[in-house]
């Protein structure tokens, strides 16, 4: 997979979800739309800007959000849906917020490539499964979820964090929009 810089993301357009699609297609299109929205919020920014925190005392930043969403994709699609023994990428049991807490060694190129890799694996895990099919794994709460619930939760997770990303981006350079 090619490494992408934030500047190259600008050439990747978001695709508006169809208005007359079936349930499965609508869920997948809305999830992809929100994935692309987060990438758009990061487009054109340099390393320092991607690390800019939203507002003290919060350390929430765009680079951290991308890392967080890589963890979320992995957790829900690989661990819960596919039942894989996929370890944390950035976080630990001792520090579940490590994905958001970026260091000087953490790079956009690595975070973006990891996130895109987890999205590709998520698509693979969901392919061929019915929406009512239960995941082969369990959430850390011990609960089992079907694919429909996972899609809906992922859309909610991205939508919530895209709101954060919108505010962070506006703080960085005044850019607003959906």
C-alpha positions in Angstrom: 0.0 0.0 0.0 1.5 3.4 -0.9 2.2 5.8 1.9 0.1 8.9 1.6 1.0 12.4 2.9 -1.7 14.7 4.1 -1.2 16.8 1.0 -2.1 13.9 -1.3 -5.4 13.2 0.5 -6.9 16.3 -1.0 -7.2 14.4 -4.3 -9.3 11.7 -2.8 -12.9 12.8 -3.0 -15.7 11.7 -0.7 -18.5 9.8 -2.4 -22.0 10.9 -1.2 -24.0 7.8 -0.1 -26.8 6.8 -2.4 -30.4 7.8 -1.5 -32.1 4.7 -2.8 -29.7 1.9 -1.8 -30.5 -1.1 0.3 -29.7 -1.4 3.9 -26.3 -3.1 3.5 -25.1 -0.8 0.8 -26.3 2.3 2.8 -24.4 1.2 5.9 -21.2 0.6 3.9 -21.5 3.8 2.0 -22.1 5.9 5.1 -19.2 4.3 6.9 -16.9 5.0 3.9 -18.2 8.5 3.7 -17.3 9.1 7.3 -13.9 7.5 6.9 -13.2 9.8 4.0 -14.5 12.8 6.0 -11.8 12.2 8.6 -9.1 12.0 5.9 -10.4 15.2 4.4 -10.1 17.0 7.8 -6.4 16.0 7.9 -5.7 17.0 4.2 -3.1 19.6 3.5 -1.8 19.9 7.1 1.8 19.6 8.1 3.1 17.5 11.0 2.9 20.2 13.6 -0.7 21.0 12.6 -1.7 17.3 12.7 -0.4 17.3 16.3 -2.2 20.5 17.4 -4.4 19.8 20.3 -8.0 20.9 20.3 -8.1 23.1 23.4 -6.2 22.7 26.6 -6.4 20.7 28.8 -7.4 18.2 26.1 -4.6 16.6 24.1 -7.0 15.5 21.3 -5.5 16.0 17.9 -6.0 14.9 14.3 -3.0 12.5 14.2 -4.3 10.9 17.4 -7.8 10.6 16.0 -6.5 8.8 13.0 -4.6 6.4 15.3 -7.7 6.0 17.4 -9.8 5.1 14.5 -7.2 2.5 13.4 -7.6 0.9 16.9 -11.4 1.1 16.6 -11.5 -0.5 13.2 -9.3 -3.3 14.5 -11.2 -3.8 17.6 -14.7 -4.0 16.1 -14.0 -5.8 12.8 -11.0 -8.0 13.6 -11.5 -8.8 17.2 -15.3 -8.7 17.7 -16.5 -9.6 14.2 -13.8 -12.0 12.9 -12.7 -13.3 16.3 -9.0 -12.6 15.6 -6.5 -12.3 18.4 -5.4 -8.9 17.1 -3.3 -7.0 19.7 -3.6 -3.3 20.3 -1.7 -1.2 17.8 -1.0 1.9 20.0 -2.9 1.5 23.2 -2.2 -0.8 26.1 -4.3 -2.2 28.9 -2.5 0.3 31.2 -3.1 3.3 28.9 -6.1 2.9 26.6 -5.6 6.5 25.5 -2.1 6.0 24.1 -3.6 6.1 20.6 -4.6 9.7 21.1 -1.4 10.7 22.9 1.1 11.1 20.2 4.9 11.4 20.7 7.6 13.0 18.5 8.3 9.5 17.1 4.7 9.0 15.8 4.3 10.0 12.2 1.4 10.8 9.9 2.7 8.4 7.3 2.7 5.4 9.7 -0.7 6.4 11.2 -2.4 6.8 7.9 -1.0 3.6 6.4 -2.0 1.7 9.6 -5.5 3.2 9.5 -6.0 2.4 5.8 -4.7 -1.1 6.4 -7.2 -1.7 9.2 -10.0 -0.3 7.0 -9.0 -2.9 4.3 -9.0 -5.7 6.8 -12.4 -4.5 8.1 -13.8 -4.7 4.6 -12.4 -8.2 4.3 -13.8 -9.3 7.7 -17.3 -8.0 6.7 -17.3 -9.4 3.2 -19.8 -12.2 2.6 -21.4 -11.9 6.1 -25.0 -11.2 6.7 -26.0 -8.2 8.7 -27.6 -10.4 11.3 -24.6 -12.7 11.6 -23.0 -12.6 15.0 -19.4 -11.9 15.4 -17.0 -14.7 16.1 -15.4 -12.8 19.0 -16.6 -10.9 22.0 -16.2 -7.3 23.0 -14.2 -6.6 26.1 -17.5 -6.3 27.9 -18.2 -9.9 27.1 -21.0 -9.1 24.7 -21.5 -10.5 21.2 -22.6 -8.2 18.4 -24.0 -8.7 14.9 -22.6 -7.0 11.8 -25.5 -4.5 11.6 -24.8 -3.2 15.1 -21.0 -2.9 14.3 -21.7 -0.9 11.2 -24.1 1.4 13.0 -21.7 1.8 15.9 -18.8 2.6 13.5 -20.8 5.2 11.7 -21.6 6.8 15.1 -18.0 6.6 16.2 -16.7 8.3 13.1 -19.5 10.9 13.1 -18.7 11.8 16.7 -15.0 12.0 16.1 -15.5 13.9 12.8 -17.2 16.6 14.9 -14.1 16.7 17.0 -12.0 16.8 13.8 -14.0 19.7 12.4 -13.4 21.8 15.5 -9.7 20.9 15.6 -9.3 21.8 12.0 -11.2 25.1 12.4 -8.9 25.9 15.3 -5.8 25.2 13.2 -6.5 27.1 10.0 -10.1 28.3 10.1 -11.3 25.6 7.6 -14.9 24.5 8.1 -17.3 22.4 6.2 -18.6 18.9 6.1 
